[in-house]
Amino acid sequence: TVDFDHPAASFSPADSVAGLVQQGAELQFIPNLDSDENIRSLKQTLLYGLKGIAAYTDHASILGQNDPAIAGFTYEALSALLAEGLTIADCVPVAMKAGEINLRAMELLDAGNTGTYGHPVPTSVPLGHRKNKCILITGHDLNDLELLLKQTEGKGIDVYTHGEMLPCHGYPELKKYDHFYGHFGTAWQNQHKEFPNFPGPVLFTTNCIQKPKDEYKDRIFTTGLVGWPGVAHIEGKDFTSVIDKALAMDGWQDDADNGSVMVGFARNAVLGVADKVIEAVKNKDIRHFFLVGGCDGAKPGRDYFTKFVEQVPDDCIVLTLACGKFRFFDKDLGDIGGIPRLLDVGQCNDAYSAIQIAVALAGAFECEVNDLPLSMIISWYEQKAAAILLTLLYLGIKDIRLGPSLPAFISPAILDFLVATFDIKPVAATPEEDLKAILG
């Protein structure tokens, strides 16, 4: 045993929202991380990275994938957050270790998803609707989606995805359900505008919930780790109340064709045509790859990513993942020799696939990932982004562009360190500037 008498060891969270708010005000945890702004900056990076690791690990655990090393590191990292007198040299290795551990967490989640539901395959997903009762499912959890599909089978209800659930249409064991129909809406921050127009209940399976408006609050349901005061929360994964609500509502009263989008370009699908990709690069039919994705938000300036993708030259491929793609996911960029120019790798949870694609291409070209004709343009928002960024840094990936602004908790000195060590930089004022800098 280890003697540890810090108040954190005996902390007990309050049993009410008001109590939790009061505890937060009293703790002032972020300001008290360290008096030195640079150490505080690194500790915050680690803290948000831990939250991302926890999210990936929880999803993986639900599907039976676990590794005690992740829990072990979590305790190590939490101890580092409380430690005093640390230097930058002390903190950086822990942050890099977080990147390594997150890679393992994403690997476990990938194994859980693909081992349970099969490897995603290219799939066309309708953006319109058909006349029928309907349920909208949002969040990230594939297991909840499967349970909902099983429980709605034969009940005359179509299930639509929202937000990060879009890539689920590519999984063979999920797409086999005939009533798993299409996709509705865009990114999480638009739900106030979009949910009033969906004629059925909405089931939240993970984060990204906004305070529901009164006009649709009575048809919002939550499950798992997500919840909201006054909103029905489902324990035990019995979605009867959601189904009853769908049957009581009108549902879609007509058929509408609003086009479609392609999903399912995870690592197996892309690497399955790796020979074509490699040949196209060698023949100079493909000049460059851009990974454009990340977390979306409502902050002005995020139209940069839409404009960037629109201006990517015709001889370049765009890989995308996470909700950042909703800035451009429905754009028709055509193809290069039968290879779509816009490849949806999946959820933010599928960042492992993107990494494996890059590593495999580097192996095929007998070079390092940093030597590939590949640039990463990442939209920054929250904790999963911090975890993924730490993983990319752990892997030694350089020249990453972050936007529309850099994380607020990165101090000037830590930014200088990241720029000097990893060549991280903010996106330019315009896409034209970045494209010119990258492509020449």
VOROKE-343381 format. One line per field, with one value per residue (C-alpha): x, y, z; residue number from 1. Coordinates in nm, 4 decimals, always signed. Layout:
! residues N
px = X / ... $
py = Y / ... $
pz = Z / ... $
k = NUM / ... $
//
This chain:
! residues 440
px = +0.0000 / +0.0972 / +0.0198 / -0.1712 / -0.3463 / -0.4296 / -0.7962 / -0.8468 / -0.8147 / -1.1266 / -1.3247 / -1.6895 / -1.9004 / -2.2243 / -2.5531 / -2.7127 / -2.6274 / -2.6332 / -2.3985 / -2.1581 / -2.1559 / -2.0759 / -1.7924 / -1.6485 / -1.6562 / -1.4817 / -1.2149 / -1.1170 / -0.9377 / -0.7997 / -0.6528 / -0.5049 / -0.3313 / -0.0122 / +0.0963 / +0.3305 / +0.1239 / +0.3393 / +0.3054 / -0.0655 / -0.0899 / +0.0691 / -0.1423 / -0.4597 / -0.3515 / -0.3040 / -0.6370 / -0.8381 / -0.6443 / -0.7411 / -1.1058 / -1.0713 / -0.8947 / -1.1752 / -1.4390 / -1.2654 / -1.1975 / -1.5605 / -1.6846 / -1.4295 / -1.5208 / -1.8894 / -1.7818 / -1.5644 / -1.2255 / -1.0155 / -0.6528 / -0.5511 / -0.2561 / -0.4994 / -0.6386 / -0.2853 / -0.1764 / -0.4880 / -0.3855 / -0.0315 / -0.1570 / -0.3994 / -0.1129 / +0.0918 / -0.1917 / -0.1676 / +0.2113 / +0.3903 / +0.7234 / +0.7193 / +0.9168 / +0.8342 / +1.0850 / +0.8814 / +0.5447 / +0.6196 / +0.6939 / +0.3617 / +0.1777 / +0.3531 / +0.2631 / -0.0993 / -0.0696 / +0.0663 / -0.2095 / -0.4758 / -0.3457 / -0.4027 / -0.7519 / -0.8416 / -0.6978 / -0.9235 / -1.2273 / -1.1501 / -1.1194 / -1.4514 / -1.6347 / -1.4952 / -1.4946 / -1.8616 / -2.0047 / -1.7531 / -1.5222 / -1.7074 / -1.7707 / -1.8433 / -2.2134 / -2.4492 / -2.6643 / -2.9853 / -3.0129 / -3.3854 / -3.6642 / -3.9464 / -4.3065 / -4.3040 / -4.2735 / -3.9193 / -3.6597 / -3.3409 / -3.0320 / -2.7325 / -2.4060 / -2.1391 / -2.2433 / -2.2756 / -2.4065 / -2.7006 / -2.7779 / -2.7766 / -3.0090 / -3.2461 / -3.2480 / -3.3282 / -3.6061 / -3.7691 / -3.7546 / -4.0976 / -4.2651 / -4.3009 / -4.0387 / -3.7375 / -3.4187 / -3.2184 / -2.8724 / -2.7702 / -2.4240 / -2.1428 / -2.3696 / -2.3602 / -2.0628 / -2.2580 / -2.4355 / -2.1144 / -2.0941 / -2.2217 / -2.3889 / -2.5816 / -2.6678 / -2.8390 / -3.1479 / -3.3934 / -3.5412 / -3.1983 / -3.2706 / -3.0887 / -2.9279 / -3.0880 / -2.9216 / -2.5630 / -2.3299 / -2.4186 / -2.4328 / -2.7208 / -2.9669 / -3.1715 / -3.2452 / -3.2850 / -3.4606 / -3.7892 / -3.8141 / -3.7761 / -4.1198 / -4.0099 / -3.8218 / -3.4462 / -3.2234 / -2.8912 / -2.6329 / -2.3321 / -2.2222 / -2.2897 / -2.6323 / -2.7487 / -3.0161 / -3.3331 / -3.5875 / -3.9322 / -4.0898 / -3.9216 / -3.8009 / -4.0781 / -3.9411 / -3.5752 / -3.4418 / -3.0948 / -2.9110 / -2.5684 / -2.3474 / -2.5418 / -2.8344 / -3.0153 / -3.2362 / -3.6025 / -3.5291 / -3.6298 / -3.3251 / -3.3301 / -3.1531 / -3.1146 / -3.1309 / -3.5038 / -3.6083 / -3.9820 / -4.0580 / -3.8747 / -4.0599 / -4.3983 / -4.3259 / -4.2381 / -4.5596 / -4.7639 / -4.6156 / -4.7013 / -4.3573 / -4.2712 / -4.5810 / -4.4083 / -4.1015 / -3.8170 / -3.4997 / -3.2361 / -2.9423 / -2.6986 / -2.3461 / -2.0903 / -1.9493 / -1.7462 / -1.3935 / -1.2215 / -0.8787 / -0.9850 / -1.1781 / -0.9010 / -0.6174 / -0.8181 / -0.7501 / -0.4025 / -0.2453 / -0.4601 / -0.3779 / -0.0049 / -0.0114 / -0.2061 / +0.0508 / +0.3431 / +0.1728 / +0.1123 / -0.2655 / -0.2850 / -0.0638 / -0.1514 / -0.3715 / -0.5431 / -0.6911 / -0.9533 / -1.1619 / -1.1925 / -1.4528 / -1.6962 / -1.8377 / -2.0299 / -1.7389 / -1.7001 / -1.4187 / -1.5106 / -1.6262 / -1.2499 / -1.2770 / -1.5621 / -1.3697 / -1.0514 / -1.2137 / -1.3867 / -1.0506 / -0.8489 / -0.7212 / -0.8809 / -0.5679 / -0.5868 / -0.7753 / -0.9560 / -0.9833 / -1.2232 / -1.3567 / -1.5457 / -1.8174 / -1.5891 / -1.6814 / -2.0332 / -1.8890 / -1.8520 / -1.9709 / -2.2367 / -2.0127 / -1.9532 / -1.5793 / -1.5808 / -1.3133 / -0.9624 / -0.9525 / -1.2556 / -1.1246 / -1.3619 / -1.1878 / -1.3798 / -1.3311 / -1.5277 / -1.3092 / -1.5731 / -1.6380 / -1.3873 / -1.3723 / -1.2262 / -0.9108 / -0.7224 / -0.8263 / -0.6833 / -0.3561 / -0.3351 / -0.3984 / -0.1111 / +0.1218 / +0.0366 / +0.0948 / +0.4286 / +0.5228 / +0.4237 / +0.6345 / +0.9189 / +0.9240 / +0.8203 / +0.4656 / +0.6082 / +0.7534 / +0.4165 / +0.2312 / -0.0120 / -0.1226 / -0.3472 / -0.5899 / -0.7627 / -1.0635 / -1.0109 / -1.2798 / -1.2767 / -1.1223 / -1.1157 / -0.9301 / -0.6736 / -0.6297 / -0.5907 / -0.3444 / -0.1315 / -0.1343 / -0.0203 / +0.2601 / +0.3585 / +0.3838 / +0.6074 / +0.3632 / +0.4653 / +0.3277 / -0.0276 / -0.2487 / -0.5071 / -0.7989 / -0.9926 / -0.7835 / -0.5353 / -0.6442 / -0.7016 / -0.5036 / -0.1806 / +0.0552 / +0.2926 / +0.5971 / +0.4303 / +0.3184 / +0.6790 / +0.7807 / +0.5172 / +0.6149 / +0.9861 / +0.9411 / +0.6449 / +0.5965 / +0.2357 / +0.0792 / -0.2585 / -0.4459 / -0.3811 / -0.6292 / -0.7471 / -0.7413 / -0.5566 / -0.2573 / -0.2377 / -0.2868 / -0.0125 / +0.2224 / +0.1520 / +0.1391 / +0.3683 $
py = +0.0000 / +0.3632 / +0.6428 / +0.9127 / +1.1664 / +1.4231 / +1.5360 / +1.3882 / +1.0408 / +1.0885 / +1.3178 / +1.2211 / +1.3917 / +1.5546 / +1.3837 / +1.6857 / +1.9233 / +2.2189 / +2.0347 / +1.9501 / +2.3140 / +2.4215 / +2.1670 / +2.2913 / +2.6509 / +2.5567 / +2.3395 / +2.5840 / +2.2822 / +2.4271 / +2.7469 / +2.5379 / +2.2864 / +2.4902 / +2.8491 / +2.8275 / +2.8865 / +2.6508 / +2.3586 / +2.4383 / +2.4349 / +2.0898 / +1.9580 / +2.0796 / +1.9120 / +1.5891 / +1.6315 / +1.6762 / +1.3938 / +1.1679 / +1.2520 / +1.1461 / +0.8244 / +0.7517 / +0.7969 / +0.5589 / +0.3068 / +0.3070 / +0.2375 / -0.0432 / -0.1950 / -0.2101 / -0.4342 / -0.6542 / -0.4976 / -0.4053 / -0.3496 / -0.2917 / -0.0850 / +0.1945 / +0.2093 / +0.1913 / +0.4908 / +0.6827 / +0.6648 / +0.7646 / +1.0647 / +1.1750 / +1.1681 / +1.3856 / +1.6390 / +1.6768 / +1.6761 / +1.9970 / +2.1354 / +1.9744 / +2.1082 / +2.1028 / +1.8190 / +1.6246 / +1.6865 / +1.6218 / +1.2470 / +1.1967 / +1.3761 / +1.1584 / +0.8497 / +0.9659 / +0.9647 / +0.6097 / +0.4910 / +0.6598 / +0.4733 / +0.1504 / +0.2643 / +0.3416 / +0.0078 / -0.1697 / +0.0258 / -0.0546 / -0.4237 / -0.4076 / -0.2337 / -0.4407 / -0.7659 / -0.7234 / -0.5539 / -0.6330 / -0.3981 / -0.1023 / -0.1244 / +0.1641 / +0.2390 / +0.4999 / +0.6635 / +0.8530 / +1.2074 / +1.2134 / +1.0129 / +0.7731 / +0.7667 / +0.5800 / +0.6147 / +0.7095 / +0.7318 / +0.9400 / +0.8096 / +1.0298 / +1.0091 / +0.7443 / +0.4098 / +0.1242 / -0.1202 / +0.1068 / +0.1361 / -0.2414 / -0.2862 / -0.0214 / -0.1894 / -0.5261 / -0.3840 / -0.1923 / -0.4798 / -0.5551 / -0.2578 / -0.0322 / +0.2176 / +0.3403 / +0.4284 / +0.7319 / +0.8387 / +1.1858 / +1.3366 / +1.0932 / +0.7919 / +0.8441 / +0.6062 / +0.3218 / +0.2637 / +0.1062 / -0.1797 / -0.5095 / -0.6308 / -0.3043 / -0.2321 / -0.5723 / -0.4274 / -0.3105 / -0.0448 / +0.1162 / +0.3730 / +0.7047 / +1.0076 / +1.3266 / +1.6552 / +1.7655 / +1.8427 / +1.8432 / +2.2209 / +2.2462 / +2.0297 / +2.3294 / +2.4138 / +2.0586 / +1.8519 / +2.0493 / +1.9229 / +1.5523 / +1.3900 / +1.1276 / +1.0765 / +1.1321 / +0.8942 / +1.0282 / +0.7560 / +0.9674 / +1.3286 / +1.6244 / +1.7044 / +2.0647 / +2.1910 / +2.0630 / +2.3225 / +2.2939 / +2.2318 / +1.8898 / +1.8147 / +1.5584 / +1.3381 / +1.3448 / +1.0301 / +0.9619 / +0.6424 / +0.5414 / +0.8221 / +1.1095 / +1.2831 / +1.6115 / +1.7362 / +1.6785 / +1.4445 / +1.0767 / +0.8578 / +0.4896 / +0.2389 / -0.1249 / -0.0616 / -0.1315 / +0.1236 / +0.0532 / +0.4108 / +0.5433 / +0.2983 / +0.3865 / +0.7558 / +0.6875 / +0.4894 / +0.7701 / +1.0366 / +1.0957 / +1.0164 / +1.1147 / +1.1669 / +1.1598 / +1.0363 / +1.2830 / +1.2345 / +1.4739 / +1.2929 / +1.0675 / +1.0464 / +0.7680 / +0.6239 / +0.3165 / +0.4105 / +0.2825 / +0.1224 / -0.2120 / -0.0467 / +0.1996 / -0.0490 / -0.2941 / -0.0652 / +0.0342 / -0.0954 / +0.1455 / +0.4293 / +0.3598 / +0.3331 / +0.6586 / +0.8359 / +0.6966 / +0.7991 / +1.1453 / +1.1067 / +1.1662 / +1.4533 / +1.4863 / +1.3565 / +1.5842 / +1.4618 / +1.7266 / +1.6538 / +1.6755 / +1.8235 / +2.0838 / +2.3827 / +2.7038 / +2.9479 / +3.1858 / +3.0870 / +2.7225 / +2.7870 / +2.7754 / +2.3960 / +2.4091 / +2.6511 / +2.4462 / +2.1278 / +2.3158 / +2.4499 / +2.1276 / +2.0607 / +1.7842 / +1.5681 / +1.5436 / +1.3128 / +1.4296 / +1.1876 / +1.2945 / +1.1778 / +1.3029 / +1.5675 / +1.8248 / +1.6603 / +1.8025 / +2.1259 / +1.9516 / +1.5880 / +1.6219 / +1.7760 / +1.5793 / +1.5952 / +1.3268 / +1.0599 / +0.9820 / +0.6627 / +0.5272 / +0.6280 / +0.8836 / +1.2110 / +1.2410 / +0.9385 / +0.9216 / +0.7235 / +0.7327 / +0.8769 / +1.0599 / +0.7144 / +0.5832 / +0.7953 / +0.4656 / +0.3771 / +0.6997 / +0.6384 / +0.2839 / +0.4051 / +0.6531 / +0.3930 / +0.1372 / +0.3881 / +0.4855 / +0.1181 / +0.0753 / +0.3721 / +0.2700 / +0.6047 / +0.7696 / +0.9030 / +1.2563 / +1.1959 / +1.1051 / +1.3554 / +1.3916 / +1.6977 / +1.7076 / +1.9967 / +1.9423 / +2.1302 / +2.1674 / +2.1495 / +1.9128 / +1.6289 / +1.3581 / +1.6049 / +1.6468 / +1.2682 / +1.2239 / +1.5136 / +1.3570 / +1.0284 / +1.1995 / +1.3712 / +1.0411 / +0.8897 / +1.1776 / +1.3219 / +1.6742 / +1.9731 / +1.9498 / +2.2526 / +2.3271 / +2.5666 / +2.7840 / +2.8764 / +2.6973 / +2.5509 / +2.8280 / +2.6441 / +2.6317 / +2.8941 / +3.0905 / +2.8988 / +2.5593 / +2.6703 / +2.7598 / +2.4112 / +2.2434 / +2.4510 / +2.3818 / +2.0098 / +1.9103 / +2.2040 / +2.2458 / +2.5630 / +2.7358 / +2.7341 / +3.0426 / +3.3258 / +3.1727 / +2.8213 / +2.9632 / +3.0480 / +2.6985 / +2.5227 / +2.7316 / +2.6598 / +2.2849 / +2.2309 / +2.5087 $
pz = +0.0000 / -0.0518 / +0.1930 / +0.0070 / +0.2234 / -0.0442 / -0.0261 / -0.3742 / -0.2217 / -0.0094 / -0.2408 / -0.2861 / -0.5551 / -0.4477 / -0.5305 / -0.7005 / -0.9807 / -0.7410 / -0.5086 / -0.7895 / -0.9018 / -0.5484 / -0.5208 / -0.8487 / -0.7299 / -0.4072 / -0.5693 / -0.8465 / -0.9896 / -1.3134 / -1.1589 / -0.8787 / -1.1047 / -1.0811 / -1.0266 / -1.3272 / -1.6448 / -1.8516 / -1.6105 / -1.5801 / -1.9604 / -1.9844 / -1.6990 / -1.8688 / -2.1918 / -1.9965 / -1.8148 / -2.1345 / -2.2967 / -2.0049 / -2.0630 / -2.4264 / -2.3266 / -2.0795 / -2.3499 / -2.5929 / -2.3178 / -2.2041 / -2.5584 / -2.5953 / -2.2601 / -2.3551 / -2.6446 / -2.4218 / -2.4981 / -2.1932 / -2.0973 / -1.7320 / -1.8512 / -1.9362 / -1.5840 / -1.4459 / -1.6501 / -1.5493 / -1.1836 / -1.2787 / -1.4740 / -1.2031 / -0.9567 / -1.1935 / -1.2047 / -0.8265 / -0.8059 / -0.7123 / -0.8237 / -1.1663 / -1.4610 / -1.8306 / -1.8627 / -1.6044 / -1.7717 / -2.1387 / -2.0995 / -1.9171 / -2.1980 / -2.4562 / -2.2527 / -2.2680 / -2.6468 / -2.6376 / -2.4041 / -2.6162 / -2.9206 / -2.7278 / -2.6259 / -2.9875 / -3.0965 / -2.8447 / -2.9602 / -3.3227 / -3.2319 / -3.0484 / -3.3323 / -3.6184 / -3.4229 / -3.3358 / -3.6441 / -3.9197 / -4.1064 / -4.2629 / -4.6362 / -4.8763 / -4.8406 / -4.9833 / -4.7146 / -4.8067 / -4.6727 / -4.7390 / -4.5793 / -4.6568 / -4.5353 / -4.2056 / -3.8299 / -3.7278 / -3.4523 / -3.4613 / -3.2806 / -3.2053 / -3.0128 / -3.0760 / -2.9257 / -3.1775 / -2.9177 / -2.8353 / -3.2058 / -3.2472 / -2.9497 / -3.0881 / -3.4301 / -3.2732 / -3.0569 / -3.3456 / -3.5937 / -3.7414 / -3.5692 / -3.8723 / -3.7559 / -3.9521 / -3.7628 / -3.8801 / -3.7661 / -3.6584 / -3.6138 / -3.5415 / -3.5888 / -3.9678 / -4.0268 / -3.8609 / -4.1919 / -4.3231 / -4.0697 / -4.2211 / -3.9017 / -3.8680 / -4.2297 / -4.2606 / -4.0902 / -4.3592 / -4.1314 / -4.0718 / -4.3382 / -4.3619 / -4.1995 / -4.0732 / -3.9857 / -3.9513 / -3.6602 / -3.2907 / -3.2534 / -3.5045 / -3.3084 / -3.1896 / -3.5529 / -3.6818 / -3.4127 / -3.4356 / -3.7949 / -3.7155 / -3.6635 / -3.4115 / -3.0844 / -3.0506 / -2.8540 / -2.7218 / -2.6582 / -2.5548 / -2.5236 / -2.7570 / -2.6130 / -2.5965 / -2.3604 / -2.5313 / -2.6367 / -2.4806 / -2.8221 / -2.8485 / -2.4955 / -2.4372 / -2.7157 / -2.6133 / -2.4452 / -2.3071 / -2.2167 / -2.0910 / -1.9589 / -2.1143 / -1.9462 / -1.8968 / -1.6122 / -1.6918 / -1.9838 / -1.9747 / -1.9066 / -1.9998 / -1.7772 / -1.8736 / -2.2490 / -2.2809 / -2.5414 / -2.5191 / -2.4167 / -2.7243 / -2.9481 / -2.7962 / -2.8533 / -3.2183 / -3.2703 / -3.1121 / -3.3411 / -3.7076 / -3.8470 / -4.2015 / -4.4150 / -4.7523 / -4.9386 / -4.9977 / -5.2008 / -5.0703 / -5.2253 / -5.0458 / -4.9057 / -4.9025 / -4.5810 / -4.4935 / -4.6007 / -4.2870 / -4.3040 / -4.4538 / -4.7357 / -4.8195 / -4.7867 / -4.9938 / -5.2904 / -5.1709 / -5.4915 / -5.6950 / -5.4582 / -5.4729 / -5.8528 / -5.8789 / -5.6604 / -5.8613 / -6.1863 / -6.0354 / -6.0752 / -5.6986 / -5.5901 / -5.2220 / -4.9381 / -4.6898 / -4.3635 / -4.2881 / -3.9805 / -3.6078 / -3.3747 / -3.4979 / -3.3131 / -3.3643 / -3.3357 / -3.6317 / -3.8637 / -3.8998 / -4.2560 / -4.3243 / -4.3453 / -4.5975 / -4.8153 / -4.7789 / -4.9082 / -5.1891 / -5.3043 / -5.2779 / -5.6340 / -5.8400 / -5.8187 / -5.4388 / -5.2019 / -4.8850 / -4.5924 / -4.3211 / -3.9858 / -3.6804 / -3.6797 / -3.8404 / -4.1713 / -4.1560 / -4.2879 / -4.6265 / -4.6000 / -4.8719 / -5.1377 / -5.4563 / -5.5224 / -5.7920 / -5.8100 / -5.9313 / -6.1325 / -5.9485 / -5.6038 / -5.4458 / -5.3693 / -5.0416 / -4.8155 / -4.4895 / -4.2466 / -3.9707 / -3.6247 / -3.4079 / -3.2441 / -3.5713 / -3.5678 / -3.5297 / -3.8852 / -4.0230 / -3.8404 / -3.9742 / -4.3293 / -4.2962 / -4.1438 / -4.4155 / -4.6960 / -4.5415 / -4.5362 / -4.8985 / -5.0036 / -4.7703 / -4.5962 / -4.2711 / -4.2270 / -4.2214 / -4.5693 / -4.7227 / -4.9419 / -4.6522 / -4.4565 / -4.1507 / -4.1146 / -3.7809 / -3.6448 / -3.2719 / -3.0055 / -2.7074 / -2.5064 / -2.7719 / -2.9907 / -2.7127 / -2.6829 / -3.0593 / -3.0814 / -2.8065 / -2.9983 / -3.3170 / -3.1259 / -2.9608 / -3.3107 / -3.4170 / -3.6713 / -3.7654 / -3.9529 / -3.8148 / -3.8718 / -3.6011 / -3.6237 / -3.6315 / -3.3266 / -3.1051 / -2.7696 / -2.5161 / -2.2491 / -2.4528 / -2.3082 / -2.5345 / -2.4113 / -2.4632 / -2.8097 / -2.8886 / -2.7707 / -2.9901 / -3.2918 / -3.2445 / -3.1739 / -3.3909 / -3.6281 / -3.5102 / -3.6433 / -3.6538 / -3.9827 / -4.1916 / -4.2342 / -4.5620 / -4.7152 / -5.0152 / -4.7968 / -4.6479 / -4.9811 / -5.1370 / -4.8459 / -4.8641 / -5.2403 / -5.3560 $
k = 1 / 2 / 3 / 4 / 5 / 6 / 7 / 8 / 9 / 10 / 11 / 12 / 13 / 14 / 15 / 16 / 17 / 18 / 19 / 20 / 21 / 22 / 23 / 24 / 25 / 26 / 27 / 28 / 29 / 30 / 31 / 32 / 33 / 34 / 35 / 36 / 37 / 38 / 39 / 40 / 41 / 42 / 43 / 44 / 45 / 46 / 47 / 48 / 49 / 50 / 51 / 52 / 53 / 54 / 55 / 56 / 57 / 58 / 59 / 60 / 61 / 62 / 63 / 64 / 65 / 66 / 67 / 68 / 69 / 70 / 71 / 72 / 73 / 74 / 75 / 76 / 77 / 78 / 79 / 80 / 81 / 82 / 83 / 84 / 85 / 86 / 87 / 88 / 89 / 90 / 91 / 92 / 93 / 94 / 95 / 96 / 97 / 98 / 99 / 100 / 101 / 102 / 103 / 104 / 105 / 106 / 107 / 108 / 109 / 110 / 111 / 112 / 113 / 114 / 115 / 116 / 117 / 118 / 119 / 120 / 121 / 122 / 123 / 124 / 125 / 126 / 127 / 128 / 129 / 130 / 131 / 132 / 133 / 134 / 135 / 136 / 137 / 138 / 139 / 140 / 141 / 142 / 143 / 144 / 145 / 146 / 147 / 148 / 149 / 150 / 151 / 152 / 153 / 154 / 155 / 156 / 157 / 158 / 159 / 160 / 161 / 162 / 163 / 164 / 165 / 166 / 167 / 168 / 169 / 170 / 171 / 172 / 173 / 174 / 175 / 176 / 177 / 178 / 179 / 180 / 181 / 182 / 183 / 184 / 185 / 186 / 187 / 188 / 189 / 190 / 191 / 192 / 193 / 194 / 195 / 196 / 197 / 198 / 199 / 200 / 201 / 202 / 203 / 204 / 205 / 206 / 207 / 208 / 209 / 210 / 211 / 212 / 213 / 214 / 215 / 216 / 217 / 218 / 219 / 220 / 221 / 222 / 223 / 224 / 225 / 226 / 227 / 228 / 229 / 230 / 231 / 232 / 233 / 234 / 235 / 236 / 237 / 238 / 239 / 240 / 241 / 242 / 243 / 244 / 245 / 246 / 247 / 248 / 249 / 250 / 251 / 252 / 253 / 254 / 255 / 256 / 257 / 258 / 259 / 260 / 261 / 262 / 263 / 264 / 265 / 266 / 267 / 268 / 269 / 270 / 271 / 272 / 273 / 274 / 275 / 276 / 277 / 278 / 279 / 280 / 281 / 282 / 283 / 284 / 285 / 286 / 287 / 288 / 289 / 290 / 291 / 292 / 293 / 294 / 295 / 296 / 297 / 298 / 299 / 300 / 301 / 302 / 303 / 304 / 305 / 306 / 307 / 308 / 309 / 310 / 311 / 312 / 313 / 314 / 315 / 316 / 317 / 318 / 319 / 320 / 321 / 322 / 323 / 324 / 325 / 326 / 327 / 328 / 329 / 330 / 331 / 332 / 333 / 334 / 335 / 336 / 337 / 338 / 339 / 340 / 341 / 342 / 343 / 344 / 345 / 346 / 347 / 348 / 349 / 350 / 351 / 352 / 353 / 354 / 355 / 356 / 357 / 358 / 359 / 360 / 361 / 362 / 363 / 364 / 365 / 366 / 367 / 368 / 369 / 370 / 371 / 372 / 373 / 374 / 375 / 376 / 377 / 378 / 379 / 380 / 381 / 382 / 383 / 384 / 385 / 386 / 387 / 388 / 389 / 390 / 391 / 392 / 393 / 394 / 395 / 396 / 397 / 398 / 399 / 400 / 401 / 402 / 403 / 404 / 405 / 406 / 407 / 408 / 409 / 410 / 411 / 412 / 413 / 414 / 415 / 416 / 417 / 418 / 419 / 420 / 421 / 422 / 423 / 424 / 425 / 426 / 427 / 428 / 429 / 430 / 431 / 432 / 433 / 434 / 435 / 436 / 437 / 438 / 439 / 440 $
//
